[in-house]
Amino acid sequence: MSPVREHYNPIISTLLREHDRLPHDQIEKRKCFQRRILFLMNTITTEEFETSFS
C-alpha cells in the first residue's frame, strides 16, 4: 500500500463508519460525508498519479 493510502485510509474508514451510523432521513449530513470521502479518495489518486511521474 502506498504511503498516501496508509495516511488517508484510517480517515476514510472513520468517515464511512460515521456515515453508516446516520439515519437515512438525514440526507444532507450523509451527502456531506460522501463528499468528504470522495474528496479524500480523489486526493489519494492524484498524489499517487503525481508520484508515478516523479
Secondary structure, DSSP 8 states (H G I E B T S, - for coil): --HHHHHHHHHHHHHHHHHHHS-TT-HHHHHHHHHHHHHHHHHHHHHHHHHHT-
